[in-house]
Amino acid sequence: MSGNTTFTMIKPDAFADGNSGAIIKIIEERGFRIKALKLTRLSQRKAGQFYAVHKERPFYKDLCDYMSSGPIIAIILEKENAIDDFRKLIGATDPKQAEEGTIRNMFATSIEANAIHGSDSDENAQIEGDFFFSELEKFYLD
Ligand code: GDP
């Protein structure tokens, strides 16, 4: 069982398509509580840092271009078993593989423009939340 905090981003495609509200509604209906939230935009360099783990992958440059192409919404969420439950809710990376009812099945347009991010471990949730939010902005987590 994972810890009770995860980090998500509504990615540029979903924000641009006007799906942010619908996605946040689903997330809240599934029992996740919003602990911190901001509308922001990644520069190429910041997108590169965030996805540094994929540096050697052939899609890295495209991914950084895409992730810096428009606004995103960064959110820290809380729920029991947050990481596992949220990964289930967003579905597989490739929307063609994502089960019906998952956010990516409903809103993603391609394996790259797949609407939403979800941390894959407690450790990464902490790192990714700290990437976007200052100590002051995380006041509600205490
Ligand atoms: P996630 O944990 O499901 O988000 O997937 P990964 O950590 O493997 O990949 C990070 C992000 O890179 C994905 O969410 C996609 O936006 C993008 N991505 C993953 N695989 C591919 C790929 O094969 N091609 C392209 N263009 N983008 C990809």
Boltz pocket constraint, residues with backbone or C-beta under 6 A from the ligand:
constraints:
  - pocket:
      binder: B
      contacts: [[A, 59], [A, 62], [A, 63], [A, 91], [A, 92], [A, 93], [A, 111], [A, 112], [A, 113], [A, 114], [A, 116], [A, 117], [A, 118], [A, 120]]
      max_distance: 6.0
